[in-house]
């Protein structure tokens, strides 16, 4: 089962910035580009686990603050000669609200 869950407002995230959000699936990093596009990915670089939410956002990419790996916010893949990827989480805007498409685990009734 999956669902769209409100995770905040676009105004909570500065342009070319990020915020971390706790979800039922763990911590994700939500990014806002200069053009007000929003993206969400796991908050760890595939290289050495650096906090991507603390990286520099440029275009639709983020540069890891530890070793300068560049990660596509659209695909989650490392760019250039680097190899690796992180999970991307689909987002959509509903007015100013950011909604994330997350897998929800059903709890069996006892």
C-alpha positions in Angstrom: 0.0 0.0 0.0 1.3 3.5 -0.7 0.0 7.0 0.0 0.7 10.7 -0.4 1.7 12.2 2.9 2.1 15.9 3.7 5.7 16.5 4.9 5.7 20.3 5.1 5.5 23.6 3.1 7.7 24.7 0.2 8.3 27.8 2.3 10.0 25.7 5.0 12.9 25.1 2.6 15.1 28.0 1.3 15.8 28.2 -2.4 18.9 26.1 -3.1 18.6 24.5 0.3 17.3 21.4 2.0 15.6 20.2 5.2 15.5 16.7 6.7 12.1 15.1 7.4 11.5 11.9 9.4 9.1 9.5 7.7 7.9 6.0 8.5 10.7 4.9 6.2 13.4 6.9 7.9 15.1 10.3 7.4 14.9 11.8 3.9 16.4 15.1 2.6 13.9 17.4 0.8 15.5 19.9 -1.6 14.2 23.1 -3.2 15.9 24.4 -6.4 16.2 28.0 -7.4 13.2 27.4 -9.7 11.1 26.0 -6.9 11.3 22.4 -7.9 11.3 20.0 -5.0 13.0 16.7 -4.7 13.5 14.1 -2.0 16.3 11.5 -1.6 17.9 9.5 1.2 20.1 11.8 3.2 23.4 9.9 2.8 25.9 10.0 0.0 26.5 6.6 -1.7 30.3 7.2 -1.3 30.9 7.5 2.4 27.5 8.3 3.8 27.9 12.1 4.0 24.8 14.2 4.8 23.5 15.3 1.4 21.1 17.7 3.1 24.2 19.8 4.1 25.5 19.9 0.5 25.4 22.7 -2.0 22.4 22.6 -4.4 23.0 23.7 -8.0 20.5 23.1 -10.7 18.9 19.8 -10.0 21.9 18.3 -8.3 23.6 18.4 -4.8 27.3 18.2 -4.0 28.1 16.1 -1.0 29.9 18.2 1.7 32.4 15.5 2.5 34.1 14.5 -0.8 32.3 16.6 -3.5 30.4 13.8 -5.1 27.6 15.3 -7.3 24.2 13.5 -7.0 21.3 14.1 -9.3 18.2 15.1 -7.4 16.0 13.7 -10.2 17.5 10.2 -10.5 19.5 9.8 -7.2 22.6 8.7 -9.3 26.1 10.0 -8.9 27.2 12.2 -11.8 30.5 12.3 -13.7 33.0 9.4 -13.2 31.6 8.5 -9.7 29.3 5.5 -9.4 26.5 4.9 -7.0 23.0 6.0 -6.2 20.5 6.9 -3.5 16.8 6.2 -3.3 14.5 9.0 -4.6 11.1 9.6 -3.2 8.4 11.0 -5.5 7.1 14.4 -4.4 4.3 16.7 -5.6 3.1 20.1 -4.6 -0.5 20.8 -3.5 -0.6 24.5 -3.3 2.3 25.3 -0.9 2.2 21.8 0.7 4.8 19.2 -0.2 3.4 15.7 -0.5 5.7 12.6 -0.5 4.6 9.2 -2.0 5.6 6.7 0.6 5.1 3.0 1.0 2.8 2.4 4.1 3.0 -0.9 5.8 -0.4 -2.2 6.9 -0.5 -3.5 10.5 -2.4 -6.7 10.8 -5.3 -6.7 13.3 -4.9 -9.2 16.1 
